[in-house]
Amino acid sequence: MGFEQYLGNNFPMNEWAARKFWEDVRITELSEGFGITLDGKYAMTPGKNPLIVPHFSLAEKICVEFQDQGHKIDPTAMPFTRRTNTTIDRIGDTRGEIVNSLLNYGHTDLVSYRATSPSDLVKWQSDHWDPVIAWLEKQLSIRMKINHGIIPFDQESQTIDVFAEKIEALDNFSLCGFSELVPLLGSLVLSFAYLYGFGNKDQIWRLSRIDEEWQEKKWGKDEQAQQVAQSHYEEYLVACFFVDLPGKIKPE
């Protein structure tokens, strides 16, 4: 079955009522991928595009989110559906803007700006971040500058060009995840390290929170900060799922 066979028989998601109106949610395999039906009618994105995804694992996540909705619809409880809508409706038309925005992190990367004191923090950062930088430099044949202090500086243009090439190679769904991964980690380096398999989700997440971990060891835990971090971690896991959709990528 193709697009033309069901475009007139669907629910646009931006016309949802506040209350749940469906009972039966199913995944339907199509020539273009996997669609979601609500009581036999195909769901659409807010942009009125068919809600079709190329990966069954993502279709399963979306299906569960629809099934788990209560009497009233809660879009915040549908992170996979919301990101899929964004991918279908927006990513394709804004890829250039997204890539340029992400490349800015190359000049402000978390792991490139180091403390000047105290000495134990300087060593702590070096022990955790130097290995991942060295690994990525070898993987991508690049050179990363490191700055001790907060004075802004630019990475070498050749390094940024390589970053751009690798980001542009991502498909729309992976780019959606990667575009959230980078700001959540505060680092292109750590995002590429996850993309190319330097470490698992928890290992990469921990590398992004080395400063916070050091502060907790010194001053104790901040409950409010931990709640915020947990919320970000949950968003991070969803972003990782989208990055992983094509399977773990190896740099060429």
C-alpha positions as CSV (number, residue, x, y, z in Angstrom):
1,M,0.0,0.0,0.0
2,G,1.3,3.5,-0.9
3,F,0.6,7.1,0.2
4,E,-2.0,7.6,-2.5
5,Q,-4.1,4.8,-1.1
6,Y,-4.7,6.2,2.3
7,L,-4.1,10.0,2.3
8,G,-7.9,10.7,2.5
9,N,-8.5,8.4,5.5
10,N,-6.5,9.7,8.4
11,F,-6.4,11.8,11.6
12,P,-4.2,14.9,11.5
13,M,-2.5,15.1,14.9
14,N,-2.8,18.8,15.2
15,E,-6.6,18.5,15.2
16,W,-6.7,16.2,18.2
17,A,-9.3,17.0,20.9
18,A,-8.0,17.2,24.5
19,R,-9.6,13.8,25.1
20,K,-8.5,10.5,23.8
21,F,-10.7,9.5,20.9
22,W,-9.3,6.1,19.8
23,E,-9.4,2.6,21.2
24,D,-7.4,0.5,18.8
25,V,-3.8,1.3,17.9
26,R,-1.9,-0.8,15.3
27,I,1.2,-0.8,13.2
28,T,0.7,-1.3,9.5
29,E,3.5,-2.2,7.2
30,L,3.6,-0.1,4.0
31,S,5.9,0.1,1.1
32,E,7.3,3.4,2.5
33,G,7.8,2.0,6.1
34,F,5.5,1.5,9.0
35,G,2.3,3.6,9.7
36,I,0.2,3.9,12.8
37,T,-3.5,3.4,12.6
38,L,-6.0,4.7,15.2
39,D,-9.3,2.8,15.0
40,G,-8.3,1.8,11.5
41,K,-7.5,5.4,10.3
42,Y,-3.9,6.5,9.6
43,A,-2.4,9.1,11.9
44,M,-0.8,12.2,10.5
45,T,1.7,14.6,11.8
46,P,0.9,18.2,12.8
47,G,2.1,19.2,9.4
48,K,-0.5,16.8,7.9
49,N,2.2,14.5,6.6
50,P,1.7,10.7,6.9
51,L,3.1,9.4,10.2
52,I,5.3,6.8,8.6
53,V,8.6,5.7,10.0
54,P,11.3,3.5,8.3
55,H,12.1,1.5,11.4
56,F,9.8,-1.0,13.1
57,S,11.4,-0.4,16.5
58,L,10.4,3.3,16.3
59,A,6.9,2.4,15.2
60,E,6.6,0.1,18.3
61,K,7.6,3.0,20.6
62,I,5.0,5.3,19.0
63,C,2.4,2.6,19.1
64,V,3.0,2.1,22.9
65,E,2.7,5.9,23.5
66,F,-0.7,6.0,21.8
67,Q,-1.8,2.9,23.7
68,D,-0.7,4.3,27.1
69,Q,-2.6,7.6,26.8
70,G,-5.2,8.1,29.4
71,H,-8.6,9.7,29.1
72,K,-7.0,13.0,28.3
73,I,-4.1,13.3,25.8
74,D,-0.8,14.2,27.3
75,P,1.7,15.1,24.5
76,T,4.6,15.3,27.0
77,A,4.2,11.6,27.6
78,M,4.8,10.9,23.9
79,P,8.5,11.8,23.4
80,F,9.1,9.4,20.5
81,T,6.0,10.6,18.7
82,R,6.9,14.3,19.1
83,R,10.4,13.8,17.8
84,T,9.1,11.7,14.9
85,N,6.7,14.6,14.0
86,T,9.6,17.0,14.1
87,T,11.7,14.7,11.9
88,I,9.0,14.3,9.3
89,D,7.7,17.9,9.3
90,R,10.8,20.0,9.8
91,I,14.2,18.2,9.6
92,G,14.3,17.8,5.8
93,D,13.6,21.5,5.2
94,T,16.0,22.8,7.8
95,R,19.0,20.5,7.6
96,G,21.4,23.3,6.7
97,E,20.4,25.4,9.7
98,I,20.6,22.4,12.0
99,V,24.1,21.5,10.8
100,N,25.4,25.1,11.2
101,S,23.9,25.3,14.7
102,L,25.5,22.1,15.8
103,L,28.9,23.1,14.3
104,N,28.9,26.1,16.7
105,Y,29.5,23.6,19.5
106,G,32.8,22.7,17.9
107,H,34.1,26.0,19.1
108,T,32.6,25.9,22.5
109,D,32.9,22.2,23.3
110,L,32.7,21.2,26.9
111,V,35.8,19.0,26.7
112,S,37.9,21.7,25.1
113,Y,37.6,24.3,27.9
114,R,39.4,23.2,31.0
115,A,39.8,24.6,34.5
116,T,43.0,26.4,35.5
117,S,42.6,25.4,39.1
118,P,42.4,23.7,41.5
119,S,44.9,21.2,40.5
120,D,42.8,18.2,41.4
121,L,40.0,19.4,39.1
122,V,42.5,20.0,36.3
123,K,43.8,16.5,36.6
124,W,40.2,15.1,36.9
125,Q,39.2,16.7,33.7
126,S,42.3,15.6,31.9
127,D,42.0,12.0,33.1
128,H,38.4,11.7,31.8
129,W,38.4,13.9,28.7
130,D,41.9,13.4,27.1
131,P,41.3,9.8,26.2
132,V,38.0,10.5,24.3
133,I,39.6,13.4,22.5
134,A,42.6,11.3,21.5
135,W,40.3,8.5,20.3
136,L,38.1,10.8,18.2
137,E,41.2,12.5,16.7
138,K,42.4,9.1,15.5
139,Q,39.0,8.0,14.3
140,L,38.3,11.2,12.2
141,S,41.9,12.2,11.5
142,I,41.4,15.6,13.1
143,R,43.1,17.8,15.7
144,M,41.2,19.3,18.7
145,K,42.5,22.3,20.4
146,I,42.2,22.5,24.2
147,N,42.1,25.8,26.2
148,H,42.7,26.2,29.9
149,G,40.4,29.0,30.8
150,I,37.3,30.6,29.5
151,I,38.6,32.9,26.7
152,P,36.8,31.9,23.5
153,F,38.8,30.4,20.6
154,D,38.0,28.6,17.3
155,Q,38.8,25.1,16.4
156,E,40.8,24.5,13.2
157,S,38.7,24.9,10.0
158,Q,39.7,21.4,8.8
159,T,38.3,19.9,12.0
160,I,35.0,21.8,11.6
161,D,34.8,20.7,8.0
162,V,35.1,17.1,9.0
163,F,32.4,17.5,11.7
164,A,30.1,19.1,9.1
165,E,30.7,16.2,6.7
166,K,29.9,13.6,9.3
167,I,26.7,15.4,10.5
168,E,25.5,15.9,7.0
169,A,25.8,12.2,6.4
170,L,23.2,11.4,9.0
171,D,19.7,10.6,7.9
172,N,16.8,12.8,9.1
173,F,15.9,10.5,12.0
174,S,19.4,10.2,13.3
175,L,20.0,13.9,12.8
176,C,16.9,14.6,14.9
177,G,18.5,12.6,17.7
178,F,22.0,14.0,17.2
179,S,20.6,17.6,17.3
180,E,19.4,16.9,20.8
181,L,22.3,14.9,21.9
182,V,24.8,17.7,21.3
183,P,23.2,20.4,23.5
184,L,22.3,17.8,26.2
185,L,26.0,16.7,26.4
186,G,27.3,20.2,25.7
187,S,29.7,18.6,23.3
188,L,30.2,17.6,19.7
189,V,33.1,15.5,20.7
190,L,31.1,13.4,23.2
191,S,28.2,13.1,20.7
192,F,30.5,11.8,18.0
193,A,32.1,9.5,20.6
194,Y,28.7,8.0,21.3
195,L,27.8,7.9,17.6
196,Y,31.0,6.0,16.7
197,G,31.0,3.7,19.7
198,F,33.6,5.0,22.2
199,G,31.3,4.2,25.1
200,N,27.8,3.2,26.0
201,K,25.0,5.6,26.9
202,D,25.9,5.8,30.6
203,Q,29.6,6.2,30.0
204,I,29.1,9.1,27.6
205,W,26.6,10.7,29.9
206,R,29.0,10.5,32.8
207,L,31.8,12.1,30.7
208,S,29.4,15.1,30.2
209,R,29.0,15.5,33.9
210,I,32.5,15.2,35.1
211,D,32.5,18.8,36.6
212,E,29.2,18.1,38.4
213,E,30.6,14.8,39.8
214,W,33.7,16.6,41.1
215,Q,31.6,19.3,42.8
216,E,29.4,16.6,44.4
217,K,32.5,14.9,45.8
218,K,33.6,18.2,47.3
219,W,30.3,19.8,48.4
220,G,27.7,17.1,48.4
221,K,24.7,16.5,46.2
222,D,22.1,19.2,45.3
223,E,18.7,17.6,45.2
224,Q,17.2,20.1,42.8
225,A,20.2,19.9,40.5
226,Q,19.8,16.1,40.5
227,Q,16.2,16.3,39.5
228,V,17.0,18.5,36.6
229,A,19.9,16.2,35.6
230,Q,17.5,13.2,35.7
231,S,15.0,15.0,33.4
232,H,17.9,15.7,31.0
233,Y,19.1,12.1,31.2
234,E,15.6,10.9,30.2
235,E,15.7,13.2,27.2
236,Y,19.2,12.0,26.4
237,L,18.1,8.4,26.3
238,V,15.4,9.2,23.7
239,A,17.9,11.2,21.6
240,C,20.3,8.2,21.7
241,F,17.5,5.9,20.5
242,F,17.0,8.1,17.4
243,V,20.8,8.3,16.8
244,D,21.0,4.5,16.9
245,L,18.1,3.8,14.5
246,P,20.3,2.9,11.5
247,G,22.5,0.8,13.7
248,K,25.8,1.8,15.2
249,I,27.7,3.9,12.7
250,K,31.4,3.6,12.0
251,P,33.4,6.5,10.6
252,E,34.7,6.1,7.1
